[in-house]
Amino acid sequence: MSAASTEDIRARLQEAFAPTRLEVIDEGHMHIGHAGEGSGHFRVRIASSAFAGKPRMQQHRMIYDALGELMGHGIHALAIEARAPDEP
């Protein structure tokens, strides 16, 4: 599978969580020369009511589940900032 795109990630997260805020940042340029040649490094900032009352680990698992086979096959590294809409 080729590297995931910000659009691939955005579409899956939008469908799974109907977020009030969603930012997908390709950070591949910061990892040139690392494993994966810099491709597949992303940061996700997401706010969704689906995360309300859930611990961070569960929020991250929910995101991994929504991204499915992109994890490890297109996404090499993923930094996640997840929260409920009313969290700062």
C-alpha positions, 0 to 999 in steps of 0.5 A: 500500500502506498503512503496515506494522504492527509485526505485519506486520514481526514475522510476516515476520521470525518466519517467515524467521528463527525468532529467539530475540529479536525486538523491533519498535518503531514509531518513527513518533511520533519523525518527525512532520512528516518525509517520510511524515508519521511513518508507516512508521518502525521499529526491529528488534532481532533475534537469530537463528542465521541471522546467525551468522558473517555480516557486518552488511551481509549480515544487513541484506540478509537482513532486507530480503529477508524483508520484501519489498515492505514495504520502500519500500511501508509501511516508510519507514525501518528501523533494524536491530540484528541479531546471532547469539544468542551475540553481546552 
